[in-house]
Amino acid sequence: MMGAGIGAAIILAILGLNTARNAAGWQPITHSPAERQAILAPAWRMITPETPGPHKAAILLSGCDGIRDNMDHWAQVMLKQDRAVMILDSHSPRKLDVAQSWRAVCAGQILPGAERAGDLAVALTALARMPGIDPTGTAILGASHGGWTAMELLTELNDSEPPPGLSAWPAKPHLLSAMIGPVVLLYPYCGLISRGDQGRWPERAEGLMILAQNDSITDPEACHDMADRIAGKGADLNVVTFRDMDHGFDQRDRSSLSPLEFNRAARDKATALVTDFLEGSGSGPPGL
């Protein structure tokens, strides 16, 4: 019994040290922007409108369990806004879609939002170089861990140092900042190791944060507090809380052990809010 107790203590100590490492922003493996793009590009998915370009763009970031059906839903919402859509897969290039290894992401042990922000910076830079894309006012939608990631990048753009795990910024931070338009944050993580409120958002960024009152995964009150701090630094960020809803209400596809449930009415309400937000954004489709 003593040996088992010592073993458990060692495991807890290792987990604690790893969490502290992630909170401190230190990553043992570093990529150049070109290396990170080579890792990510085979897995990201581009969906373009049938109308003539150039098109405004959107980047979608999934939750900690990887790409699920809700990303396809939000891609269709963006397409209706005449935006070209990149569904950015951070999981399968790292084999985090194998044997439920994504659970370590959800536990905050690997790929924290600050590190994953490097994926978003690389994707923004690549998007700007694609033919038929107008990169100004690019929309970003992040669900859960993806929302955390988006907020981390918005903060990290204030710093000359690149996101953890990148050897350099893929483009100058002020150029990346100038690309960012509407930002949709669906039930994001706003806990202890999130630094999403540490810096000012880019001038053109406008935010919509949708929270679930009964969120059993992330703390909506922590997100309200974080949103207040972000808005206090001048960001245009609106927060809407869905009563009696839980985390991931827009997602059907999930682990069989998950207690979370898809709620069509909540997804429809979120869709209407996001659509109105995109249409009212200063970086919305031409003519609006």
C-alpha positions as CSV (number, residue, x, y, z in Angstrom):
1,M,0.0,0.0,0.0
2,M,2.9,2.4,0.8
3,G,4.4,1.7,-2.6
4,A,1.1,2.5,-4.3
5,G,0.8,5.7,-2.3
6,I,4.3,6.8,-3.2
7,G,3.6,6.0,-6.9
8,A,0.5,8.0,-6.9
9,A,2.3,10.9,-5.2
10,I,5.0,10.8,-7.9
11,I,2.4,10.8,-10.7
12,L,0.6,13.8,-9.1
13,A,3.9,15.6,-8.8
14,I,4.8,15.0,-12.4
15,L,1.3,16.2,-13.5
16,G,1.7,19.3,-11.3
17,L,5.1,20.1,-12.8
18,N,3.8,19.6,-16.3
19,T,0.9,21.9,-15.7
20,A,3.3,24.5,-14.2
21,R,5.5,24.1,-17.3
22,N,2.6,24.8,-19.6
23,A,1.5,27.8,-17.4
24,A,5.0,29.2,-17.7
25,G,4.9,28.9,-21.5
26,W,8.0,26.6,-21.8
27,Q,7.8,23.9,-24.5
28,P,10.6,21.4,-25.0
29,I,10.0,21.0,-28.8
30,T,10.3,24.1,-30.9
31,H,9.5,24.5,-34.6
32,S,10.3,27.1,-37.1
33,P,7.1,28.6,-38.7
34,A,7.9,26.7,-41.9
35,E,8.2,23.4,-40.0
36,R,4.9,24.1,-38.2
37,Q,3.2,24.8,-41.5
38,A,4.6,21.6,-43.0
39,I,3.1,19.7,-40.1
40,L,-0.3,21.4,-40.1
41,A,-1.0,22.0,-43.8
42,P,-1.8,18.4,-44.9
43,A,-4.5,18.2,-42.2
44,W,-6.2,21.6,-42.5
45,R,-9.3,21.7,-44.7
46,M,-10.2,24.6,-46.9
47,I,-13.8,25.2,-48.0
48,T,-14.5,28.0,-50.4
49,P,-17.7,29.7,-51.6
50,E,-18.9,29.1,-55.1
51,T,-19.0,32.9,-55.8
52,P,-16.1,34.6,-57.5
53,G,-13.3,35.8,-55.1
54,P,-11.4,37.2,-53.6
55,H,-13.2,36.1,-50.4
56,K,-12.9,37.2,-46.8
57,A,-11.8,34.3,-44.7
58,A,-12.5,32.4,-41.4
59,I,-10.4,30.0,-39.3
60,L,-12.2,27.5,-37.1
61,L,-10.6,26.0,-34.0
62,S,-12.1,22.9,-32.4
63,G,-12.3,21.9,-28.8
64,C,-9.8,19.8,-27.0
65,D,-11.3,16.6,-28.4
66,G,-10.3,17.5,-31.9
67,I,-12.3,18.1,-35.1
68,R,-16.0,17.1,-34.6
69,D,-19.3,17.8,-36.4
70,N,-19.7,21.2,-35.0
71,M,-16.8,22.5,-37.0
72,D,-18.7,21.5,-40.2
73,H,-21.8,23.4,-38.9
74,W,-19.8,26.6,-38.3
75,A,-18.1,26.3,-41.6
76,Q,-21.5,26.4,-43.3
77,V,-22.4,29.5,-41.3
78,M,-19.2,31.2,-42.5
79,L,-19.8,30.1,-46.1
80,K,-23.2,31.8,-46.0
81,Q,-21.2,35.0,-45.1
82,D,-19.3,34.4,-48.4
83,R,-16.1,33.6,-46.4
84,A,-13.5,31.0,-47.4
85,V,-13.1,28.7,-44.4
86,M,-10.1,26.9,-43.0
87,I,-10.9,24.2,-40.4
88,L,-7.6,24.1,-38.6
89,D,-6.7,20.6,-37.2
90,S,-4.2,20.8,-34.4
91,H,-4.8,17.2,-33.3
92,S,-4.3,14.7,-36.0
93,P,-0.9,16.0,-37.1
94,R,0.3,15.4,-33.6
95,K,-1.5,12.0,-33.4
96,L,-3.8,13.4,-30.7
97,D,-6.7,11.7,-32.4
98,V,-5.3,8.2,-31.7
99,A,-6.4,6.1,-28.7
100,Q,-8.2,9.0,-27.1
101,S,-4.9,10.8,-26.5
102,W,-6.8,14.0,-26.8
103,R,-7.8,13.5,-23.2
104,A,-4.4,14.8,-22.2
105,V,-5.2,18.0,-24.1
106,C,-8.5,18.4,-22.2
107,A,-6.6,17.8,-18.9
108,G,-4.2,20.6,-19.7
109,Q,-1.2,18.3,-19.9
110,I,-0.2,18.8,-23.5
111,L,-0.9,21.4,-26.2
112,P,-2.1,24.3,-24.0
113,G,-3.8,27.2,-25.6
114,A,-0.7,29.4,-25.6
115,E,1.2,26.7,-27.6
116,R,-1.7,26.1,-30.0
117,A,-1.8,29.8,-30.6
118,G,1.3,29.2,-32.7
119,D,-0.8,27.0,-35.0
120,L,-3.3,29.9,-35.5
121,A,-0.5,32.4,-36.2
122,V,0.9,30.1,-38.9
123,A,-2.5,29.4,-40.4
124,L,-3.2,33.2,-40.6
125,T,0.0,33.7,-42.4
126,A,-0.6,30.9,-44.8
127,L,-4.1,32.1,-45.5
128,A,-2.9,35.5,-46.4
129,R,-0.7,34.0,-49.1
130,M,-3.4,31.8,-50.7
131,P,-4.9,32.9,-54.1
132,G,-8.4,34.2,-54.0
133,I,-8.3,35.2,-50.3
134,D,-8.7,38.7,-48.9
135,P,-7.0,38.2,-45.5
136,T,-8.2,41.5,-44.0
137,G,-10.9,41.0,-41.4
138,T,-10.4,37.3,-41.0
139,A,-13.0,35.8,-38.7
140,I,-11.8,33.4,-36.0
141,L,-14.2,31.0,-34.3
142,G,-12.9,28.9,-31.4
143,A,-14.9,26.3,-29.4
144,S,-13.7,25.6,-25.8
145,H,-10.0,24.9,-26.1
146,G,-10.2,26.6,-29.5
147,G,-11.6,29.7,-27.8
148,W,-8.8,29.7,-25.3
149,T,-6.3,29.4,-28.2
150,A,-7.8,32.4,-29.9
151,M,-7.6,34.6,-26.8
152,E,-4.1,33.5,-26.2
153,L,-3.0,34.6,-29.7
154,L,-4.8,38.0,-29.3
155,T,-2.7,38.5,-26.1
156,E,0.5,37.1,-27.5
157,L,0.4,39.5,-30.5
158,N,1.4,42.3,-28.0
159,D,4.7,40.5,-27.4
160,S,7.8,40.4,-29.5
161,E,8.3,36.8,-28.4
162,P,6.4,34.2,-30.5
163,P,4.0,31.7,-28.9
164,P,5.6,28.8,-27.0
165,G,6.9,26.1,-29.3
166,L,7.6,28.5,-32.2
167,S,11.1,29.7,-32.9
168,A,9.8,33.0,-34.5
169,W,6.7,34.7,-35.5
170,P,5.6,33.6,-39.0
171,A,4.9,37.3,-39.8
172,K,5.4,40.4,-37.8
173,P,2.8,40.6,-35.0
174,H,1.4,43.9,-36.2
175,L,0.7,42.4,-39.6
176,L,-1.1,39.4,-38.0
177,S,-3.1,41.8,-35.8
178,A,-4.2,43.8,-38.9
179,M,-5.7,40.6,-40.4
180,I,-8.0,39.8,-37.5
181,G,-11.6,40.8,-37.6
182,P,-14.6,39.2,-35.8
183,V,-13.7,36.7,-33.1
184,V,-16.3,34.1,-31.8
185,L,-15.6,32.4,-28.5
186,L,-17.8,29.4,-27.7
187,Y,-17.7,28.4,-24.0
188,P,-13.9,29.0,-23.9
189,Y,-11.5,28.0,-21.1
190,C,-10.7,31.0,-18.9
191,G,-9.1,29.2,-15.9
192,L,-5.8,29.5,-14.0
193,I,-3.4,28.8,-16.9
194,S,-5.3,31.0,-19.4
195,R,-3.6,34.3,-20.2
196,G,-6.2,35.6,-22.6
197,D,-6.7,38.8,-20.7
198,Q,-3.0,39.8,-20.4
199,G,-2.8,42.2,-23.3
200,R,-4.9,44.4,-25.6
201,W,-6.8,42.9,-28.5
202,P,-5.9,44.1,-32.0
203,E,-7.7,47.3,-32.9
204,R,-9.9,45.8,-35.6
205,A,-10.9,42.7,-33.5
206,E,-14.5,42.5,-32.3
207,G,-15.6,39.7,-30.0
208,L,-18.7,37.6,-29.2
209,M,-18.4,35.2,-26.3
210,I,-21.2,32.7,-25.8
211,L,-21.2,30.9,-22.5
212,A,-23.3,28.1,-21.0
213,Q,-24.8,28.8,-17.6
214,N,-24.5,25.2,-16.4
215,D,-21.1,24.5,-17.9
216,S,-19.6,21.4,-16.3
217,I,-16.3,21.7,-18.1
218,T,-15.3,25.4,-18.0
219,D,-16.3,28.1,-15.5
220,P,-18.6,30.7,-17.0
221,E,-18.0,33.1,-14.1
222,A,-14.3,33.0,-14.8
223,C,-15.0,33.9,-18.4
224,H,-17.3,36.8,-17.4
225,D,-14.5,38.1,-15.2
226,M,-11.9,37.7,-18.0
227,A,-14.2,39.3,-20.5
228,D,-14.6,42.3,-18.2
229,R,-10.8,42.7,-18.0
230,I,-10.5,42.4,-21.7
231,A,-13.2,45.0,-22.3
232,G,-11.6,47.2,-19.7
233,K,-8.5,47.4,-22.0
234,G,-10.6,48.7,-24.8
235,A,-11.7,45.6,-26.6
236,D,-15.2,45.4,-28.2
237,L,-16.4,42.2,-26.6
238,N,-20.0,41.2,-26.0
239,V,-20.9,38.3,-23.7
240,V,-24.1,36.2,-24.0
241,T,-24.9,33.4,-21.5
242,F,-27.3,30.6,-22.4
243,R,-29.5,29.7,-19.5
244,D,-29.7,26.0,-18.4
245,M,-27.1,25.0,-21.0
246,D,-24.0,22.9,-20.6
247,H,-20.7,22.8,-22.4
248,G,-20.6,21.7,-26.1
249,F,-24.3,22.2,-26.8
250,D,-23.5,22.6,-30.5
251,Q,-21.7,19.2,-30.9
252,R,-23.3,15.8,-31.6
253,D,-20.2,13.7,-32.1
254,R,-18.5,12.9,-28.8
255,S,-17.1,10.1,-26.6
256,S,-19.7,7.5,-25.6
257,L,-18.7,8.2,-21.9
258,S,-19.4,12.0,-22.2
259,P,-22.2,13.3,-20.1
260,L,-22.6,16.3,-22.5
261,E,-25.6,16.6,-24.8
262,F,-26.3,18.2,-28.2
263,N,-29.0,20.8,-28.0
264,R,-30.5,21.9,-31.4
265,A,-32.4,24.9,-30.0
266,A,-29.2,26.2,-28.3
267,R,-27.2,25.7,-31.5
268,D,-29.8,27.5,-33.6
269,K,-29.8,30.4,-31.1
270,A,-26.0,30.5,-31.2
271,T,-26.1,30.4,-35.0
272,A,-28.5,33.3,-35.2
273,L,-26.3,35.3,-32.8
274,V,-23.1,34.5,-34.7
275,T,-24.7,35.3,-38.1
276,D,-25.9,38.7,-36.8
277,F,-22.5,39.4,-35.2
278,L,-20.7,38.6,-38.5
279,E,-23.1,40.8,-40.5
280,G,-22.7,43.7,-38.1
281,S,-19.0,43.4,-37.9
282,G,-16.9,46.2,-39.5
283,S,-15.1,43.4,-41.4
284,G,-18.2,41.7,-42.6
285,P,-19.1,40.8,-46.3
286,P,-19.0,43.6,-48.8
287,G,-22.2,45.7,-49.0
288,L,-23.2,45.1,-45.3
